[in-house]
Amino acid sequence: MNWEIVEENWQDYAGNIKTRWNKLTEDHLALIDGKRVKLAGKIQEAYGFTDNEVEQELKFFERTIDQIL
């Protein structure tokens, strides 16, 4: 999956991201604005994940994104 799709349609995906990673606030989502690197950083900050764990989380999200919308 191409992350540009998420970035271009951020408002459509933001609610699903908030559901998946519920420690992220609306302010976080506004700051992330679809940027994968920013999302990874906020997930890592909120959950204390390692770089590898965050990458696994995001890859899983990317694999399942087609089922979300």
N, CA, C, O and CB atoms as a CASP TS submission, in Angstrom:
PFRMAT TS
TARGET T0000
AUTHOR 0000-0000-0000
METHOD Language model
MODEL 1
PARENT N/A
ATOM      1  N   MET     1       0.833  -1.172   0.000  1.00  0.00           N
ATOM      2  CA  MET     1       0.000   0.000   0.000  1.00  0.00           C
ATOM      3  C   MET     1       0.876   1.233   0.000  1.00  0.00           C
ATOM      4  O   MET     1       1.903   1.282   0.676  1.00  0.00           O
ATOM      5  CB  MET     1      -0.946  -0.001   1.196  1.00  0.00           C
ATOM      6  N   ASN     2       0.472   2.199  -0.743  1.00  0.00           N
ATOM      7  CA  ASN     2       1.214   3.437  -0.855  1.00  0.00           C
ATOM      8  C   ASN     2       0.707   4.409   0.218  1.00  0.00           C
ATOM      9  O   ASN     2      -0.478   4.744   0.246  1.00  0.00           O
ATOM     10  CB  ASN     2       1.073   4.045  -2.286  1.00  0.00           C
ATOM     11  N   TRP     3       1.600   4.856   1.091  1.00  0.00           N
ATOM     12  CA  TRP     3       1.198   5.737   2.188  1.00  0.00           C
ATOM     13  C   TRP     3       0.626   7.054   1.685  1.00  0.00           C
ATOM     14  O   TRP     3      -0.116   7.717   2.409  1.00  0.00           O
ATOM     15  CB  TRP     3       2.380   6.009   3.098  1.00  0.00           C
ATOM     16  N   GLU     4       0.955   7.442   0.467  1.00  0.00           N
ATOM     17  CA  GLU     4       0.419   8.688  -0.080  1.00  0.00           C
ATOM     18  C   GLU     4      -1.106   8.683  -0.088  1.00  0.00           C
ATOM     19  O   GLU     4      -1.732   9.736   0.034  1.00  0.00           O
ATOM     20  CB  GLU     4       0.947   8.916  -1.495  1.00  0.00           C
ATOM     21  N   ILE     5      -1.698   7.517  -0.230  1.00  0.00           N
ATOM     22  CA  ILE     5      -3.157   7.405  -0.213  1.00  0.00           C
ATOM     23  C   ILE     5      -3.686   7.826   1.151  1.00  0.00           C
ATOM     24  O   ILE     5      -4.675   8.553   1.240  1.00  0.00           O
ATOM     25  CB  ILE     5      -3.607   5.959  -0.549  1.00  0.00           C
ATOM     26  N   VAL     6      -3.029   7.372   2.210  1.00  0.00           N
ATOM     27  CA  VAL     6      -3.433   7.754   3.567  1.00  0.00           C
ATOM     28  C   VAL     6      -3.241   9.249   3.750  1.00  0.00           C
ATOM     29  O   VAL     6      -4.122   9.937   4.265  1.00  0.00           O
ATOM     30  CB  VAL     6      -2.624   6.969   4.633  1.00  0.00           C
ATOM     31  N   GLU     7      -2.103   9.742   3.333  1.00  0.00           N
ATOM     32  CA  GLU     7      -1.806  11.164   3.499  1.00  0.00           C
ATOM     33  C   GLU     7      -2.826  12.042   2.763  1.00  0.00           C
ATOM     34  O   GLU     7      -3.292  13.046   3.301  1.00  0.00           O
ATOM     35  CB  GLU     7      -0.389  11.469   2.993  1.00  0.00           C
ATOM     36  N   GLU     8      -3.164  11.658   1.541  1.00  0.00           N
ATOM     37  CA  GLU     8      -4.108  12.442   0.747  1.00  0.00           C
ATOM     38  C   GLU     8      -5.528  12.379   1.304  1.00  0.00           C
ATOM     39  O   GLU     8      -6.321  13.298   1.100  1.00  0.00           O
ATOM     40  CB  GLU     8      -4.102  11.958  -0.688  1.00  0.00           C
ATOM     41  N   ASN     9      -5.846  11.295   2.007  1.00  0.00           N
ATOM     42  CA  ASN     9      -7.189  11.083   2.542  1.00  0.00           C
ATOM     43  C   ASN     9      -7.160  11.006   4.062  1.00  0.00           C
ATOM     44  O   ASN     9      -7.884  10.216   4.668  1.00  0.00           O
ATOM     45  CB  ASN     9      -7.804   9.804   1.960  1.00  0.00           C
ATOM     46  N   TRP    10      -6.328  11.821   4.664  1.00  0.00           N
ATOM     47  CA  TRP    10      -6.075  11.752   6.094  1.00  0.00           C
ATOM     48  C   TRP    10      -7.351  11.800   6.927  1.00  0.00           C
ATOM     49  O   TRP    10      -7.496  11.037   7.882  1.00  0.00           O
ATOM     50  CB  TRP    10      -5.168  12.874   6.501  1.00  0.00           C
ATOM     51  N   GLN    11      -8.256  12.670   6.580  1.00  0.00           N
ATOM     52  CA  GLN    11      -9.494  12.793   7.364  1.00  0.00           C
ATOM     53  C   GLN    11     -10.296  11.496   7.343  1.00  0.00           C
ATOM     54  O   GLN    11     -10.964  11.163   8.322  1.00  0.00           O
ATOM     55  CB  GLN    11     -10.355  13.947   6.827  1.00  0.00           C
ATOM     56  N   ASP    12     -10.234  10.768   6.243  1.00  0.00           N
ATOM     57  CA  ASP    12     -10.943   9.499   6.143  1.00  0.00           C
ATOM     58  C   ASP    12     -10.307   8.424   7.025  1.00  0.00           C
ATOM     59  O   ASP    12     -11.005   7.552   7.542  1.00  0.00           O
ATOM     60  CB  ASP    12     -10.974   9.032   4.694  1.00  0.00           C
ATOM     61  N   TYR    13      -9.011   8.482   7.193  1.00  0.00           N
ATOM     62  CA  TYR    13      -8.292   7.457   7.948  1.00  0.00           C
ATOM     63  C   TYR    13      -8.063   7.820   9.412  1.00  0.00           C
ATOM     64  O   TYR    13      -7.821   6.934  10.231  1.00  0.00           O
ATOM     65  CB  TYR    13      -6.973   7.189   7.297  1.00  0.00           C
ATOM     66  N   ALA    14      -8.133   9.081   9.751  1.00  0.00           N
ATOM     67  CA  ALA    14      -7.785   9.536  11.103  1.00  0.00           C
ATOM     68  C   ALA    14      -8.627   8.863  12.178  1.00  0.00           C
ATOM     69  O   ALA    14      -8.101   8.503  13.232  1.00  0.00           O
ATOM     70  CB  ALA    14      -7.948  11.040  11.204  1.00  0.00           C
ATOM     71  N   GLY    15      -9.895   8.689  11.941  1.00  0.00           N
ATOM     72  CA  GLY    15     -10.751   8.033  12.930  1.00  0.00           C
ATOM     73  C   GLY    15     -10.351   6.596  13.166  1.00  0.00           C
ATOM     74  O   GLY    15     -10.367   6.121  14.301  1.00  0.00           O
ATOM     75  N   ASN    16      -9.989   5.895  12.091  1.00  0.00           N
ATOM     76  CA  ASN    16      -9.537   4.513  12.216  1.00  0.00           C
ATOM     77  C   ASN    16      -8.202   4.426  12.954  1.00  0.00           C
ATOM     78  O   ASN    16      -7.959   3.491  13.718  1.00  0.00           O
ATOM     79  CB  ASN    16      -9.415   3.873  10.836  1.00  0.00           C
ATOM     80  N   ILE    17      -7.358   5.397  12.717  1.00  0.00           N
ATOM     81  CA  ILE    17      -6.069   5.443  13.412  1.00  0.00           C
ATOM     82  C   ILE    17      -6.303   5.709  14.891  1.00  0.00           C
ATOM     83  O   ILE    17      -5.656   5.100  15.743  1.00  0.00           O
ATOM     84  CB  ILE    17      -5.142   6.531  12.802  1.00  0.00           C
ATOM     85  N   LYS    18      -7.218   6.609  15.199  1.00  0.00           N
ATOM     86  CA  LYS    18      -7.542   6.914  16.603  1.00  0.00           C
ATOM     87  C   LYS    18      -8.114   5.674  17.300  1.00  0.00           C
ATOM     88  O   LYS    18      -7.810   5.422  18.466  1.00  0.00           O
ATOM     89  CB  LYS    18      -8.555   8.094  16.689  1.00  0.00           C
ATOM     90  N   THR    19      -8.937   4.903  16.591  1.00  0.00           N
ATOM     91  CA  THR    19      -9.492   3.680  17.162  1.00  0.00           C
ATOM     92  C   THR    19      -8.390   2.652  17.411  1.00  0.00           C
ATOM     93  O   THR    19      -8.360   2.009  18.460  1.00  0.00           O
ATOM     94  CB  THR    19     -10.568   3.093  16.233  1.00  0.00           C
ATOM     95  N   ARG    20      -7.492   2.502  16.452  1.00  0.00           N
ATOM     96  CA  ARG    20      -6.403   1.513  16.568  1.00  0.00           C
ATOM     97  C   ARG    20      -5.416   1.901  17.669  1.00  0.00           C
ATOM     98  O   ARG    20      -4.997   1.059  18.464  1.00  0.00           O
ATOM     99  CB  ARG    20      -5.656   1.373  15.223  1.00  0.00           C
ATOM    100  N   TRP    21      -5.053   3.172  17.708  1.00  0.00           N
ATOM    101  CA  TRP    21      -4.099   3.675  18.701  1.00  0.00           C
ATOM    102  C   TRP    21      -4.806   4.747  19.519  1.00  0.00           C
ATOM    103  O   TRP    21      -4.609   5.943  19.302  1.00  0.00           O
ATOM    104  CB  TRP    21      -2.794   4.246  18.020  1.00  0.00           C
ATOM    105  N   ASN    22      -5.633   4.303  20.461  1.00  0.00           N
ATOM    106  CA  ASN    22      -6.531   5.208  21.178  1.00  0.00           C
ATOM    107  C   ASN    22      -5.848   6.159  22.158  1.00  0.00           C
ATOM    108  O   ASN    22      -6.507   7.029  22.727  1.00  0.00           O
ATOM    109  CB  ASN    22      -7.531   4.411  21.914  1.00  0.00           C
ATOM    110  N   LYS    23      -4.573   6.013  22.359  1.00  0.00           N
ATOM    111  CA  LYS    23      -3.853   6.981  23.197  1.00  0.00           C
ATOM    112  C   LYS    23      -3.521   8.259  22.429  1.00  0.00           C
ATOM    113  O   LYS    23      -3.120   9.260  23.023  1.00  0.00           O
ATOM    114  CB  LYS    23      -2.567   6.357  23.739  1.00  0.00           C
ATOM    115  N   LEU    24      -3.689   8.221  21.119  1.00  0.00           N
ATOM    116  CA  LEU    24      -3.450   9.415  20.315  1.00  0.00           C
ATOM    117  C   LEU    24      -4.665  10.330  20.431  1.00  0.00           C
ATOM    118  O   LEU    24      -5.808   9.883  20.339  1.00  0.00           O
ATOM    119  CB  LEU    24      -3.166   9.046  18.823  1.00  0.00           C
ATOM    120  N   THR    25      -4.402  11.590  20.631  1.00  0.00           N
ATOM    121  CA  THR    25      -5.481  12.569  20.800  1.00  0.00           C
ATOM    122  C   THR    25      -5.813  13.227  19.461  1.00  0.00           C
ATOM    123  O   THR    25      -5.109  13.044  18.468  1.00  0.00           O
ATOM    124  CB  THR    25      -5.086  13.644  21.844  1.00  0.00           C
ATOM    125  N   GLU    26      -6.885  13.984  19.463  1.00  0.00           N
ATOM    126  CA  GLU    26      -7.246  14.749  18.274  1.00  0.00           C
ATOM    127  C   GLU    26      -6.130  15.738  17.921  1.00  0.00           C
ATOM    128  O   GLU    26      -5.856  15.981  16.746  1.00  0.00           O
ATOM    129  CB  GLU    26      -8.583  15.496  18.495  1.00  0.00           C
ATOM    130  N   ASP    27      -5.491  16.305  18.948  1.00  0.00           N
ATOM    131  CA  ASP    27      -4.362  17.215  18.703  1.00  0.00           C
ATOM    132  C   ASP    27      -3.215  16.482  18.026  1.00  0.00           C
ATOM    133  O   ASP    27      -2.596  17.015  17.105  1.00  0.00           O
ATOM    134  CB  ASP    27      -3.876  17.848  20.020  1.00  0.00           C
ATOM    135  N   HIS    28      -2.923  15.257  18.475  1.00  0.00           N
ATOM    136  CA  HIS    28      -1.877  14.454  17.831  1.00  0.00           C
ATOM    137  C   HIS    28      -2.213  14.251  16.355  1.00  0.00           C
ATOM    138  O   HIS    28      -1.376  14.458  15.476  1.00  0.00           O
ATOM    139  CB  HIS    28      -1.716  13.083  18.545  1.00  0.00           C
ATOM    140  N   LEU    29      -3.457  13.842  16.104  1.00  0.00           N
ATOM    141  CA  LEU    29      -3.864  13.571  14.724  1.00  0.00           C
ATOM    142  C   LEU    29      -3.742  14.810  13.855  1.00  0.00           C
ATOM    143  O   LEU    29      -3.344  14.713  12.694  1.00  0.00           O
ATOM    144  CB  LEU    29      -5.294  13.051  14.683  1.00  0.00           C
ATOM    145  N   ALA    30      -4.074  15.962  14.394  1.00  0.00           N
ATOM    146  CA  ALA    30      -3.942  17.205  13.646  1.00  0.00           C
ATOM    147  C   ALA    30      -2.474  17.502  13.329  1.00  0.00           C
ATOM    148  O   ALA    30      -2.150  17.944  12.227  1.00  0.00           O
ATOM    149  CB  ALA    30      -4.560  18.366  14.432  1.00  0.00           C
ATOM    150  N   LEU    31      -1.593  17.257  14.298  1.00  0.00           N
ATOM    151  CA  LEU    31      -0.159  17.486  14.082  1.00  0.00           C
ATOM    152  C   LEU    31       0.436  16.482  13.100  1.00  0.00           C
ATOM    153  O   LEU    31       1.309  16.835  12.307  1.00  0.00           O
ATOM    154  CB  LEU    31       0.592  17.413  15.410  1.00  0.00           C
ATOM    155  N   ILE    32      -0.021  15.253  13.145  1.00  0.00           N
ATOM    156  CA  ILE    32       0.494  14.197  12.267  1.00  0.00           C
ATOM    157  C   ILE    32       0.153  14.508  10.819  1.00  0.00           C
ATOM    158  O   ILE    32       0.993  14.369   9.930  1.00  0.00           O
ATOM    159  CB  ILE    32      -0.080  12.820  12.668  1.00  0.00           C
ATOM    160  N   ASP    33      -1.090  14.932  10.586  1.00  0.00           N
ATOM    161  CA  ASP    33      -1.557  15.363   9.263  1.00  0.00           C
ATOM    162  C   ASP    33      -1.186  14.386   8.145  1.00  0.00           C
ATOM    163  O   ASP    33      -0.822  14.798   7.044  1.00  0.00           O
ATOM    164  CB  ASP    33      -0.988  16.727   8.943  1.00  0.00           C
ATOM    165  N   GLY    34      -1.284  13.088   8.442  1.00  0.00           N
ATOM    166  CA  GLY    34      -1.051  12.076   7.421  1.00  0.00           C
ATOM    167  C   GLY    34       0.397  11.659   7.224  1.00  0.00           C
ATOM    168  O   GLY    34       0.671  10.744   6.448  1.00  0.00           O
ATOM    169  N   LYS    35       1.310  12.296   7.894  1.00  0.00           N
ATOM    170  CA  LYS    35       2.737  11.985   7.722  1.00  0.00           C
ATOM    171  C   LYS    35       3.098  10.712   8.495  1.00  0.00           C
ATOM    172  O   LYS    35       2.938  10.656   9.714  1.00  0.00           O
ATOM    173  CB  LYS    35       3.620  13.175   8.198  1.00  0.00           C
ATOM    174  N   ARG    36       3.575   9.713   7.795  1.00  0.00           N
ATOM    175  CA  ARG    36       3.885   8.414   8.395  1.00  0.00           C
ATOM    176  C   ARG    36       4.939   8.529   9.493  1.00  0.00           C
ATOM    177  O   ARG    36       4.805   7.919  10.554  1.00  0.00           O
ATOM    178  CB  ARG    36       4.362   7.444   7.323  1.00  0.00           C
ATOM    179  N   VAL    37       5.967   9.297   9.242  1.00  0.00           N
ATOM    180  CA  VAL    37       7.050   9.454  10.220  1.00  0.00           C
ATOM    181  C   VAL    37       6.524  10.094  11.503  1.00  0.00           C
ATOM    182  O   VAL    37       6.891   9.687  12.606  1.00  0.00           O
ATOM    183  CB  VAL    37       8.198  10.307   9.628  1.00  0.00           C
ATOM    184  N   LYS    38       5.671  11.086  11.352  1.00  0.00           N
ATOM    185  CA  LYS    38       5.090  11.736  12.536  1.00  0.00           C
ATOM    186  C   LYS    38       4.178  10.779  13.282  1.00  0.00           C
ATOM    187  O   LYS    38       4.178  10.752  14.513  1.00  0.00           O
ATOM    188  CB  LYS    38       4.310  13.000  12.136  1.00  0.00           C
ATOM    189  N   LEU    39       3.399   9.993  12.547  1.00  0.00           N
ATOM    190  CA  LEU    39       2.532   9.001  13.182  1.00  0.00           C
ATOM    191  C   LEU    39       3.365   7.992  13.947  1.00  0.00           C
ATOM    192  O   LEU    39       3.042   7.658  15.087  1.00  0.00           O
ATOM    193  CB  LEU    39       1.657   8.288  12.136  1.00  0.00           C
ATOM    194  N   ALA    40       4.427   7.506  13.339  1.00  0.00           N
ATOM    195  CA  ALA    40       5.306   6.543  14.011  1.00  0.00           C
ATOM    196  C   ALA    40       5.863   7.128  15.302  1.00  0.00           C
ATOM    197  O   ALA    40       5.899   6.451  16.329  1.00  0.00           O
ATOM    198  CB  ALA    40       6.459   6.123  13.082  1.00  0.00           C
ATOM    199  N   GLY    41       6.293   8.370  15.255  1.00  0.00           N
ATOM    200  CA  GLY    41       6.846   9.019  16.442  1.00  0.00           C
ATOM    201  C   GLY    41       5.831   9.161  17.553  1.00  0.00           C
ATOM    202  O   GLY    41       6.150   8.933  18.719  1.00  0.00           O
ATOM    203  N   LYS    42       4.598   9.540  17.202  1.00  0.00           N
ATOM    204  CA  LYS    42       3.555   9.708  18.214  1.00  0.00           C
ATOM    205  C   LYS    42       3.132   8.362  18.798  1.00  0.00           C
ATOM    206  O   LYS    42       2.855   8.269  19.993  1.00  0.00           O
ATOM    207  CB  LYS    42       2.341  10.427  17.616  1.00  0.00           C
ATOM    208  N   ILE    43       3.079   7.327  17.974  1.00  0.00           N
ATOM    209  CA  ILE    43       2.759   5.991  18.480  1.00  0.00           C
ATOM    210  C   ILE    43       3.850   5.542  19.441  1.00  0.00           C
ATOM    211  O   ILE    43       3.564   5.026  20.521  1.00  0.00           O
ATOM    212  CB  ILE    43       2.603   4.974  17.315  1.00  0.00           C
ATOM    213  N   GLN    44       5.089   5.737  19.046  1.00  0.00           N
ATOM    214  CA  GLN    44       6.214   5.340  19.889  1.00  0.00           C
ATOM    215  C   GLN    44       6.192   6.096  21.211  1.00  0.00           C
ATOM    216  O   GLN    44       6.418   5.509  22.269  1.00  0.00           O
ATOM    217  CB  GLN    44       7.543   5.584  19.162  1.00  0.00           C
ATOM    218  N   GLU    45       5.924   7.378  21.154  1.00  0.00           N
ATOM    219  CA  GLU    45       5.852   8.218  22.347  1.00  0.00           C
ATOM    220  C   GLU    45       4.713   7.778  23.272  1.00  0.00           C
ATOM    221  O   GLU    45       4.899   7.680  24.485  1.00  0.00           O
ATOM    222  CB  GLU    45       5.667   9.686  21.948  1.00  0.00           C
ATOM    223  N   ALA    46       3.549   7.516  22.702  1.00  0.00           N
ATOM    224  CA  ALA    46       2.367   7.183  23.491  1.00  0.00           C
ATOM    225  C   ALA    46       2.421   5.777  24.081  1.00  0.00           C
ATOM    226  O   ALA    46       1.929   5.548  25.186  1.00  0.00           O
ATOM    227  CB  ALA    46       1.136   7.323  22.642  1.00  0.00           C
ATOM    228  N   TYR    47       3.010   4.844  23.356  1.00  0.00           N
ATOM    229  CA  TYR    47       2.979   3.440  23.768  1.00  0.00           C
ATOM    230  C   TYR    47       4.320   2.888  24.227  1.00  0.00           C
ATOM    231  O   TYR    47       4.376   1.782  24.765  1.00  0.00           O
ATOM    232  CB  TYR    47       2.479   2.612  22.648  1.00  0.00           C
ATOM    233  N   GLY    48       5.388   3.628  24.028  1.00  0.00           N
ATOM    234  CA  GLY    48       6.705   3.165  24.448  1.00  0.00           C
ATOM    235  C   GLY    48       7.249   2.030  23.588  1.00  0.00           C
ATOM    236  O   GLY    48       8.078   1.243  24.043  1.00  0.00           O
ATOM    237  N   PHE    49       6.780   1.949  22.343  1.00  0.00           N
ATOM    238  CA  PHE    49       7.240   0.909  21.437  1.00  0.00           C
ATOM    239  C   PHE    49       8.651   1.205  20.949  1.00  0.00           C
ATOM    240  O   PHE    49       9.084   2.357  20.909  1.00  0.00           O
ATOM    241  CB  PHE    49       6.285   0.773  20.251  1.00  0.00           C
ATOM    242  N   THR    50       9.354   0.150  20.581  1.00  0.00           N
ATOM    243  CA  THR    50      10.649   0.307  19.924  1.00  0.00           C
ATOM    244  C   THR    50      10.402   0.694  18.468  1.00  0.00           C
ATOM    245  O   THR    50       9.273   0.626  17.983  1.00  0.00           O
ATOM    246  CB  THR    50      11.504  -1.007  20.023  1.00  0.00           C
ATOM    247  N   ASP    51      11.458   1.097  17.783  1.00  0.00           N
ATOM    248  CA  ASP    51      11.338   1.422  16.360  1.00  0.00           C
ATOM    249  C   ASP    51      10.768   0.237  15.587  1.00  0.00           C
ATOM    250  O   ASP    51       9.898   0.401  14.732  1.00  0.00           O
ATOM    251  CB  ASP    51      12.708   1.829  15.778  1.00  0.00           C
ATOM    252  N   ASN    52      11.266  -0.956  15.897  1.00  0.00           N
ATOM    253  CA  ASN    52      10.823  -2.168  15.209  1.00  0.00           C
ATOM    254  C   ASN    52       9.341  -2.448  15.479  1.00  0.00           C
ATOM    255  O   ASN    52       8.603  -2.819  14.566  1.00  0.00           O
ATOM    256  CB  ASN    52      11.675  -3.368  15.648  1.00  0.00           C
ATOM    257  N   GLU    53       8.914  -2.274  16.709  1.00  0.00           N
ATOM    258  CA  GLU    53       7.512  -2.512  17.059  1.00  0.00           C
ATOM    259  C   GLU    53       6.587  -1.534  16.340  1.00  0.00           C
ATOM    260  O   GLU    53       5.524  -1.920  15.855  1.00  0.00           O
ATOM    261  CB  GLU    53       7.316  -2.399  18.574  1.00  0.00           C
ATOM    262  N   VAL    54       6.990  -0.277  16.273  1.00  0.00           N
ATOM    263  CA  VAL    54       6.187   0.720  15.574  1.00  0.00           C
ATOM    264  C   VAL    54       6.099   0.371  14.097  1.00  0.00           C
ATOM    265  O   VAL    54       5.030   0.465  13.493  1.00  0.00           O
ATOM    266  CB  VAL    54       6.779   2.129  15.760  1.00  0.00           C
ATOM    267  N   GLU    55       7.210  -0.026  13.526  1.00  0.00           N
ATOM    268  CA  GLU    55       7.211  -0.385  12.112  1.00  0.00           C
ATOM    269  C   GLU    55       6.291  -1.578  11.851  1.00  0.00           C
ATOM    270  O   GLU    55       5.574  -1.602  10.851  1.00  0.00           O
ATOM    271  CB  GLU    55       8.639  -0.702  11.643  1.00  0.00           C
ATOM    272  N   GLN    56       6.309  -2.557  12.737  1.00  0.00           N
ATOM    273  CA  GLN    56       5.415  -3.709  12.603  1.00  0.00           C
ATOM    274  C   GLN    56       3.955  -3.275  12.698  1.00  0.00           C
ATOM    275  O   GLN    56       3.115  -3.740  11.928  1.00  0.00           O
ATOM    276  CB  GLN    56       5.727  -4.763  13.683  1.00  0.00           C
ATOM    277  N   GLU    57       3.656  -2.390  13.635  1.00  0.00           N
ATOM    278  CA  GLU    57       2.298  -1.869  13.796  1.00  0.00           C
ATOM    279  C   GLU    57       1.833  -1.173  12.512  1.00  0.00           C
ATOM    280  O   GLU    57       0.728  -1.418  12.027  1.00  0.00           O
ATOM    281  CB  GLU    57       2.234  -0.890  14.990  1.00  0.00           C
ATOM    282  N   LEU    58       2.682  -0.312  11.978  1.00  0.00           N
ATOM    283  CA  LEU    58       2.303   0.434  10.782  1.00  0.00           C
ATOM    284  C   LEU    58       2.174  -0.468   9.565  1.00  0.00           C
ATOM    285  O   LEU    58       1.285  -0.263   8.738  1.00  0.00           O
ATOM    286  CB  LEU    58       3.316   1.525  10.505  1.00  0.00           C
ATOM    287  N   LYS    59       3.038  -1.456   9.443  1.00  0.00           N
ATOM    288  CA  LYS    59       2.938  -2.390   8.321  1.00  0.00           C
ATOM    289  C   LYS    59       1.645  -3.190   8.405  1.00  0.00           C
ATOM    290  O   LYS    59       1.005  -3.437   7.382  1.00  0.00           O
ATOM    291  CB  LYS    59       4.149  -3.339   8.297  1.00  0.00           C
ATOM    292  N   PHE    60       1.254  -3.597   9.609  1.00  0.00           N
ATOM    293  CA  PHE    60      -0.012  -4.300   9.773  1.00  0.00           C
ATOM    294  C   PHE    60      -1.171  -3.395   9.373  1.00  0.00           C
ATOM    295  O   PHE    60      -2.083  -3.825   8.668  1.00  0.00           O
ATOM    296  CB  PHE    60      -0.183  -4.784  11.226  1.00  0.00           C
ATOM    297  N   PHE    61      -1.136  -2.149   9.821  1.00  0.00           N
ATOM    298  CA  PHE    61      -2.167  -1.178   9.462  1.00  0.00           C
ATOM    299  C   PHE    61      -2.245  -1.023   7.945  1.00  0.00           C
ATOM    300  O   PHE    61      -3.335  -1.015   7.373  1.00  0.00           O
ATOM    301  CB  PHE    61      -1.885   0.185  10.128  1.00  0.00           C
ATOM    302  N   GLU    62      -1.100  -0.901   7.303  1.00  0.00           N
ATOM    303  CA  GLU    62      -1.059  -0.737   5.852  1.00  0.00           C
ATOM    304  C   GLU    62      -1.648  -1.961   5.144  1.00  0.00           C
ATOM    305  O   GLU    62      -2.347  -1.820   4.141  1.00  0.00           O
ATOM    306  CB  GLU    62       0.386  -0.497   5.382  1.00  0.00           C
ATOM    307  N   ARG    63      -1.373  -3.148   5.657  1.00  0.00           N
ATOM    308  CA  ARG    63      -1.895  -4.381   5.036  1.00  0.00           C
ATOM    309  C   ARG    63      -3.412  -4.472   5.175  1.00  0.00           C
ATOM    310  O   ARG    63      -4.082  -5.040   4.312  1.00  0.00           O
ATOM    311  CB  ARG    63      -1.239  -5.623   5.671  1.00  0.00           C
ATOM    312  N   THR    64      -3.949  -3.923   6.240  1.00  0.00           N
ATOM    313  CA  THR    64      -5.379  -4.064   6.497  1.00  0.00           C
ATOM    314  C   THR    64      -6.178  -2.830   6.099  1.00  0.00           C
ATOM    315  O   THR    64      -7.402  -2.829   6.232  1.00  0.00           O
ATOM    316  CB  THR    64      -5.607  -4.360   7.951  1.00  0.00           C
ATOM    317  N   ILE    65      -5.530  -1.798   5.624  1.00  0.00           N
ATOM    318  CA  ILE    65      -6.198  -0.529   5.341  1.00  0.00           C
ATOM    319  C   ILE    65      -7.295  -0.669   4.295  1.00  0.00           C
ATOM    320  O   ILE    65      -8.310   0.024   4.372  1.00  0.00           O
ATOM    321  CB  ILE    65      -5.187   0.493   4.881  1.00  0.00           C
ATOM    322  N   ASP    66      -7.110  -1.542   3.330  1.00  0.00           N
ATOM    323  CA  ASP    66      -8.126  -1.713   2.296  1.00  0.00           C
ATOM    324  C   ASP    66      -9.440  -2.216   2.877  1.00  0.00           C
ATOM    325  O   ASP    66     -10.506  -1.951   2.323  1.00  0.00           O
ATOM    326  CB  ASP    66      -7.631  -2.674   1.228  1.00  0.00           C
ATOM    327  N   GLN    67      -9.371  -2.929   3.974  1.00  0.00           N
ATOM    328  CA  GLN    67     -10.565  -3.456   4.616  1.00  0.00           C
ATOM    329  C   GLN    67     -11.267  -2.396   5.460  1.00  0.00           C
ATOM    330  O   GLN    67     -12.440  -2.547   5.802  1.00  0.00           O
ATOM    331  CB  GLN    67     -10.208  -4.654   5.477  1.00  0.00           C
ATOM    332  N   ILE    68     -10.553  -1.327   5.794  1.00  0.00           N
ATOM    333  CA  ILE    68     -11.092  -0.293   6.665  1.00  0.00           C
ATOM    334  C   ILE    68     -12.093   0.583   5.939  1.00  0.00           C
ATOM    335  O   ILE    68     -13.179   0.854   6.451  1.00  0.00           O
ATOM    336  CB  ILE    68      -9.976   0.556   7.224  1.00  0.00           C
ATOM    337  N   LEU    69     -11.727   1.026   4.747  1.00  0.00           N
ATOM    338  CA  LEU    69     -12.624   1.934   4.015  1.00  0.00           C
ATOM    339  C   LEU    69     -13.425   1.191   2.978  1.00  0.00           C
ATOM    340  O   LEU    69     -14.230   1.796   2.270  1.00  0.00           O
ATOM    341  CB  LEU    69     -11.836   3.052   3.348  1.00  0.00           C
TER
END
